[in-house]
Amino acid sequence: MSKKKSILIIVSFVVIILIIFLSVFLKNKNTNPETSGDGFNLSDLFPFGSVTDRGGSSDNETNDEVVPDVVTVDENGNVIIPRLRQVSTFPVSGATVFNTKRTRIVPIPPLPIEGDSGGDPVVIAQAPTEEIVVEDATAIRYMEQATAHIYETYTDTLTETRISNTTIPRIHDTYWNLDGGSVVFRYLEDGTSKIQTYLAALTSSSVFSEGGSTENLSVLKDLKGNFLVEGISDISVSPDKTRFFTLEPVVGGVVGITEDFLGGKKSQVFESSLSEWLSFWPNSTTLTLTTKPSGTLPGYMYSVDVNKKSFEKVLGGIVGLTTKMSPDGKRVLYSASVANGVRLYSYDLNTRLTTDLGISTLPEKCVWSKDSITVYCAVPESFLLGVYPDVWYQGRVSFEDTLWSMNLSTSVYYVLVDPTETINIPIDMTNLFLDGSEKYIFFTNKKDGILWSYSI
């Protein structure tokens, strides 16, 4: 082989190696770093979804304020709050809303004065001054599902502020008192199937260093309290949010206990050999208990007088029964299983008449107005094949909801918002509640645990 031919072969080999190297490099550069070719995804490492799904929760460990990346302002520079608003940037285990006094530090700009010869105003060069303003505000408070950290924002701002420092992983559900200062929440003990319930209050503050820096310190509160009985299967809160009801296991069944958020004044109001109940507390004197629903079994609903401790049947023999009593105790919103779906009804306790409301949804996707006439409901666009409500409870199907307002006296219904059409985000609404003035509806997206609000 000639020397010239050998050099040509070597050069060709080097060129081929370079082409292969560049192809691999460019392919890796354009590949999503979270997903490799064999199907492994970084989200497999996170029990609550991917880093994106958690809304940057890891960053929240060292940042006590979060502001959305995109903020719309008006011509005066004021932030515009969307009517349909994403409140949290991460999955929540529960939320509340309450009126409060907010203290703000407001800068006072220097005042202009007339020029010496009547010319244009001249700004005096002086050190900026500030004033402290105390104002009425509506606070939204919620707990992060992954950490039990508590965050707060307001209905007129998009800033999300962390206010607590106690960390407990994987919170299941959270219930709040009137001013958001006390909370009871449930979680599974790590590595077991034991349900632990903790009653706590936001108490003394602790100093939290952001990223280990001594220059940027945040004062955060601690959650301090006591564990309740192990294995509590259900919790509901009184309408005035001063007390809560728990179903506690005993030999041979369960007992129902009412307790205040201060950890005192316990009272047993219910006892049953059956353990599978869902509770609801619609007014000061009445609790309701409904057997856990299945689209293959008849369900039953009972009312409990918390003062007399009496027990009375309200509805029964209805397949897939789920319920929600009105605040005045005169109506029951309930759903029943039908072929591949559910149907919503209203039951009048005085006349004992049932009205078909003409829509397909669950009471769990509804909230009563204080007038006991208006109901706000999230109505699924469609139902996939399956036994309901079982497949929805089990997370095997998910809905795309439209939010409706329904007047049960006039039978006038109208659509408030369709999130899929408005913001191109499908929302499976659950845990609906209203603020005290009924200006806002709050709900959690069952798909990802994100908290939302809608200005009525």
C-alpha positions, 0 to 999 in steps of 0.5 A: 500500500502506498504512503499516499493511500495510507494517509487518505485512509487515516484522514477518512477514518478521522472524518467518520469519527468526527461525524459520529461524535457530532451526531451524538453530541447534537442529539444529546443537546436536543434531548429533554434532560428529564427523559432518557431514551429508555423511558426513565423519567426524573419524575419517578424519583419524586412521590408528588410528581415532577419538579415542574408539577410541584411548581418549584417547591424545592426552591421554596425551601429557601425563598419565602416569597414567590411572584409569578413569572408573568404579571399583567399590570394596568396603565398605572402600574397596578397588578391585574388579578385574573378573574380565574386565578392560580393561587398556589404554585405547588400542590396543597393539602387544604386551604382557607380564607379569612378577613384580616388586618394587613400592615404594609410599609408604603414609600412616600415620594418626594413632593415637587415645588415651584421653580424660583422663576415659575418654571417647571416643578423641581423634585427636592433631593431628599432621603425616601420616607415611608409610612406604615398603613394598616388596612383591611384585607382578605387572606388566603392561607394554605399548606404545601402537601409535600412539606406541611409548610404554610403559605399566605397570599391575598385576594388583591396580590399575586405574591405568595409568602411562606409563613411557617418552618415546621416540616412534615412530609406527605400531608393528606388533608388539612382543616382550618379554624376561623382565622387560619391560626390553628389547623388539624391535618392528617398524614401517613406515618413514614413507612407504614399505613398508620393514619396520624392526625395532628392538631397544631397552632401557629405559635412562636416565630423562628429565624430562618436563614435563606441559603445559609446567608446571614444577610437575608433572614426570614422570621417564620412561625412554628407549628406546635400542638398535639397528636390526636387518636391514631386512625381517624378516618374522617374530619369535618369542620363546623360552619363557624370554624371553631370546632371540628368533628372526627371519626375515631376507631374503637373496638366494634366500630367508630365514635364521632367526637366534636372538639374545639381547635384549642384542644378542649371541650370534647363531646361524643355525639355519635357511635356506630358499628359501621366504620366507613362514613363521610361526614359534613357539618352544614350548620351549628346543630346538625352533622350529616353522615353518609356511607362511603359511596360505591356505584355497585352498592346502595348508600344511606345518609343520616343526620346527627343533632350535636346537642341532643345527640340524636340520630335520624335517617334522611336518605337510603337505598340509593346506589352511589349516594353522595350528599351535601346538606344546605346551611339551613338544613332544609335541602340535600344535594345528592348524586346517584349512580347511573349508567357510566356516570352520575345524576344530581338531585335536590331533596326537600326535607320538609316536603320529602320531594326529590327534584332532578336538577338535570346535570351530571356531577357530584356534591363533592364538586359543589358548594352551597351559598349561605342563602341555601338557595344558590349552589355553585357546582363544577360540572364535568364536560363528559364521563368516560366508561366506568362505575361512578363515583368509584373510578373518580375517587380512585383516580382512574378517571379525571374530569374537565369541569365547567363552573356553574351557578344554580338557583334551586328556587328559580331553576336558573342556571348559568356558566361562570367559567370554562377553564379549558376554554378560558385559559386552556387548562383543564381543571378537575375541581374539588374541595370548593369553598367560598369566602365570607362575603361570597365574592370568591370561589376557591377550589383545588385541581384534583389533577395536580393539587394546585389551588385556584380561585374565581372572582364571582 
